[in-house]
Amino acid sequence: MSTEEIITTKAVAKLLNEKKAQLSKRISAIEADFHKGRSQDFSEQATETENDDVLDEIHHEAKAELKLINDTLSRIEQGLYGQCSQCEEAINPDRLNAIPYTTTCIHCAV
């Protein structure tokens, strides 16, 4: 691995660890909100239910993204970052910049 690749990989790992911290905080806040009690007011309960549906989707998306980030950090540790998990060719750096946790090249993603 060249010095440029190491710097780039370290930068990506730093970025992903920051994103991981943000997502973990968001997930914790959503889970805390889910554990709060319901209002006694029926109309408030209807609004809370709608909010819970939205929060549930955000929670699901955050957990899915967190898994992708953890998988990518693991690939970085294994020295596999930037290598397509399907064909084992190098993933285009532009693709990695756009989607840092992608595991496939554009050809295998299609």
Secondary structure by P-SEA (a helix, b strand, c coil): ccaaaaaaaaaaaaaaaaaaaaaaaaaaaaaaaaabbbbccaaaaaaaaaaaaaaaaaaaaaaaaaaaaaaaaaaaaaccccccccccccccaaaaaacccccccccccc
